[in-house]
Amino acid sequence: MTFKNNRRAALRLLAGCATLAAATAWPADFTMRISHQFPPAHHSAKNIEQFAADVKAATGGKVDVQIFGSAQLFKPNQNHAAVASGKIEAASIVGFTLGGTIPEMNVTLIPYYATSLAKMNKFPGSEAAKLLDAKLLDKGLLNLGWMVDASDGIFTSAKVPLIAPADFKGVKIRGLSKLFDEGLIAMGASPSAMPGSEVYQALQTGVIDAGFTGVAAAYERKFYEVQKFGVASNIILAHDILVVNPAWFNGLPADIQRALRTAAHQAELRSIPKNADIPPGDVQRLRDKGMTVTVLTPAQEQAMAAAMQPAVLKAFKASSADAQKLIDLVDKL
C-alpha cells in the first residue's frame, strides 16, 4: 500500500472514529425531569430555565435537567402524585394547588396578610417554611425552594372594574382555592377554582365573568384580549414550589445534592421582588394592550382586607390543628 493510500485509510479511520464518538457522546450521569404548568413567556418558566442552566454549570453537565412546561406532561393537579410516585423526578407546583391535600399551604393566600417585602424575604428557611416542608415530605415531596410566583394579584373583568367589595356581588370569578374563595364569597362573588392555564378560555367563552392572577401573568396569559379592566393590589403571596422525589434525591451524590440546593436557592433569590410596589412595568404592559388598570390605594386595600380577611382567617384556623401555630410563626417574620 502506498503512502497516499495509507494516508487515505487513516483519514477514513479518523472520520469513522469521529462519527462514532459523536454518536456515543458521554450521557449525563443523572436526569432530572421537571414538570410545570407555565407557558414559555411566563416569568416562572424563565426562572426554571435559569435553574437548569445553573445546575448544568455547577455540575459540569453531570445532571441533564429536562423541562416539560405548559402542562404538556402532567396537568397541574397531577404533578404531586407524579413526583411522589417516582414517575418524574421533579415539578414546580404552585403552592395553593396543594392546599386541598395540605391545608397549611394556603397560609400565604390569606388576603393582604403575608405580602410585605420583609415577610417575602424572611419566609424561605424560616420556621414557618420548615413546618410546611415537613408537611410536604409527609406527602412524598422534598421541597428544594420557595420561588415567588406573585406577590400581587389583579382582578380582571369585562364590564366594570372590581375596585370595592360591593363590585363583586353576583360576579362569576376565577377562584384559587377553597380557602381564598371564602373571601370572594364574603363579598358576594361566585368563585370557580381553576388553574391559570384554563382561565383564558373560561373568560373567552363566558364560563366566568372575571379573572384573578398575578399582574405579570395577566399579560403573559393575554387576559387583555378578553378583559377590559384590571384592578391590581398586593393581595396574596403565591409560591412556586420546586419539589423532588425524596428517594431519587437521597440517592444522588452529596456534591450533586448541594448543587441542586444551591441552584434552587438562587432561584428563590431571583424571584423575590426588589420592592413591595406593584411593578410599574407590568402595569404599563397591560395598559399598552388596551386594558384599563387601577392600582388600589392603601385605603382601598384596607377596605378589601376588611371584607375578605375575617372569613378566610376563620376558615384557615378551622382547616388544621397546626393552622394557629403556623399563623403565629408567620406573624413573627
N, C-alpha and C positions, 0 to 999 in steps of 0.2 A: 504494500500500500504506500502510495506516495505521500510526501509531506502535506500536499494540498488536500488529499483525501483524508489524511489523519486529522487535519485541522477542521474540515467539514464535519467529520464524525464527532469530534469533540464539541463543536458548536451545537450540533443536534442533541448531543447528550446533555449539555448545559441547558438548552432550551427545554428539553423534556423535564429536567430536574426543576427548573423554574416553574413550569406548569404544574408539576406535582406538588411543589411547595405551596403554590397559590391555592391549589385545590384542597390541601391538607393543612391550612394555616392553623396555628395553635388556637383552640377554642378557649373561651373564658373558663376559669375554674368553677365559677358559680353563676347561676342565673337567678335574677330577681325580677319577676313579672309583677307589674303594678297596674291594677285596675282602678279607673276612676270615671266619674260622670261628666267631666268638664269638657267643653269644646276647645279646640286648639287655641283660640284667641283669648280664652279666659285666663285671668292672672294666676289662678291656682294651677292651671295646666302648665303655664310657663315656669312656675316655681318648681314643679315636679321635674320638668325637663332640666332645669339647672341642678336639681338634686342628683339626677342621673349623671350629668357631666362631672359634678364634684366627686361622686363615687368612683367614676372611671379614672379620674386624675389621681385620687388618693390611693387607689388600689393597683394602679398601673395596668388597668384593664382586666384585672382578675375577676371582676363582677360585671356581668352583662345585664344591665338594667333595661328591661323591655317594658315600654309603657303602652297601655291599651286604654285610651281615653274615649270620651263621648259615649260611655256605657256600651262600647262595642263588644266587650267580653262578658260582663255581668251587669245587670241592672243595679241601680243604687242600693236597693233593699236586699240584693243578693250578695253583695261584697263581703258582709260579715261572715256568712256561712262558708263562702268560698275560701276565705283566708283561714278560718278556724279549722276547716276540714282538710286543709292542705291542697286543695285544688289549684290554688295560686299562692305565691309566696307573700304578696303584699297588696294593699289597697290604700288609697287615700279616700277616707269616708267623711262626709260632712257630719259633724258631731250629732246634730239633732236627729239624724236618721236612725241613730242607735237609742234614742230616748224611749222607745217602746219596750226595748229589752233591758236597758239600764236607765231607769228614770232619772238618776242623778245627773246624767249627761245633759239634761235640759237646763241646768242652773244658769248658764250664761244667756239663755233665751228669755229670762225674766226681763221684761221691758225696762230699759233705762236703769239697769242695775249694775252690770259689770263692764260698762263700756268706757270707763275712764282710761286714759292712756297709762296711768300708774298701774291699774289692775291688769291691763293687757301685758305690760312688761314684766310684771311680777308673777303672772299665772304659771308659765312653764317652770317646772321644778318646784313649785310651791306645795305645801301640804294639801291644799285643795286638789291640785293636779295629781299628786301621788295617790290620794284616795280614789280618784277616778281611774287612774292607771291600774290600780288593784282590781277595781270592778271590771275593767276591760279584760284583764288577764284571767279573771274567773270565768269569762265568757270565751276564752280561747284566742284572745287578741293581745299581742305585745305591742304597746304603743312606743314609737320612736320619737314622735314630735307633735306638738300642737301648733299648727300653722293657722294664722288668722286668715279666714276667708273673707269676712266682712266685719267691720266694727261700726257699720252704719246700715241703714235699711231705707228702702224707698217704696212707698205705696204708689202704685201706678193705677190710672183709671182713664176711662174714655170720655165720660160725660162731665164730671165736675171734680175738682181736686179734693182729696181727702185730708183736710187740714185739721179739723176739730173732731172730737169724739162723735158729735152729732151727725157728722157727714157719713159715718159708717153704717147708719141704720138701714137695714134691708139690703146691703151690698153683698153680693156673692163674690168672695175673695179667696185668693190662694192663701192657705194657711201653711204653717211649718210643722207643727206637732200638736198633739192633743193638749199639751200644757200651754204653749204660746197661744193657741186658738181660744183658750179661755178668756184671754184679754180682748180678742176680737169679738167674741160673743157678748162680753160685758158691754161693748159699745153698740150692740145691735146688729153686727155683721153675721153673715153665714159663711164660715170658712170651709174650704176643702183642701186638706193637706195633699201636696203632690211634690215630686222632685222638680228641681229647676228646669230639667230638660223637657218637661211636659207642659210648662206654663204657657209658652208662646202659642201653642196650638189651642190650648183651652181658652185663651184670651181671644184668639182669632175667630174661633167658632162660637163664642158666646157662652161656653160652658160656665165661665166665671166672668164677672164684670171688672174685677180689679186684680192686680198682681202685687206680689211682695217679693223683693230680693235685695241684694246689695246694690249700691249705686253703680259701681263698676260693672257688675254682672248685668244690670238692666241694659247697658249699652252693648256688652258682649253678646247678649242673647237677643238683641234687636227689639226690645219691647217698644221702642219708639215707633215702630212700624204699625203697631196695633193699639197703642195707648197715647192719648193726647197729653195727659197730666202726670206729674210725678211730685211726690212730697217726701223729702229726704230728712232724716234725723239720725242721731246716734242712739238707736233704739235697742240693738242687740249686739252680742259678740258671738259670731259663728266661727268655729274652728274646722279646719280640715285635718283629720287625724291620720297620720301615716302609721298604719298598723301592719304587723308582720305575723306570720305563723310562728309561735314560740319554739316549736321543735326544730323548724328549719333554722331559725336564728341561732338557737343554742348549739346547733351543730356546726356553725361557722367557726373558723379560727378566730382567736381573740383580736388579731390586728384588723381583720375584716369587720368584726363587730364594732370595733372602735371607729373605723372609717365610716360605717353607716350611721352610727350615732352622731358623729361629728357633722356629717353632711346634713342630717336631719336638723341638728341644732342651727346650722347656718340657714336652713330653710325657714326655721322659726323666726330668726332674727330678721330675715328679709321681709317677712310677711307683716311684721308689726309696723303700723303707720308711724310717721315721724311726728305727727301732732294729732290732736283729738278732733280737729275740724273735718267736716266733710270735704274730701279733696276737690278743690275748685275745678281742676281739670276734668274730673269725672262728671261733674255737673254740667260743665260747658259742652262737653261732647254730646250730651243728651239734648241740650238746648240747640246746638248746631244742627241736630237732626229734626228739629221742629217741636220737641217736647217742651211744654211749659213746666218748669221745675221750680218748686218752692222749697227753700231750706227753712225748717222750723226754727223759731227763736227759742231761747231758753224758757221763756214764759209759756210758749206753745208746747214745748216738750214736757213741762211740768203738768200741763193740763192733760196731755196724753198719758203720762205716767200715773196720774191720779185716777184716771179712768180704767187703766189696764192692770196696774201692778197688784192691787188687792186680790183680784180674782186669781191671778197667776200665782202669786205667793201662796195663797191658801191651797191651791191645787198641788203646788210643788211640795209643800210641807206634808201633805197627806199622801204623797206618792211613794215615800220610802222612809224606813226607820232611820236612815242616815241623812235625810234631807236637811234637818235642822243643823246637824253637825257641819254639813257642807256649807250652809248659809253662814255659819259662824266663821268658818275658815276663809270664805271669800270676803267677808266683812273686814278681815284683818289684812287683806292685801293692800 
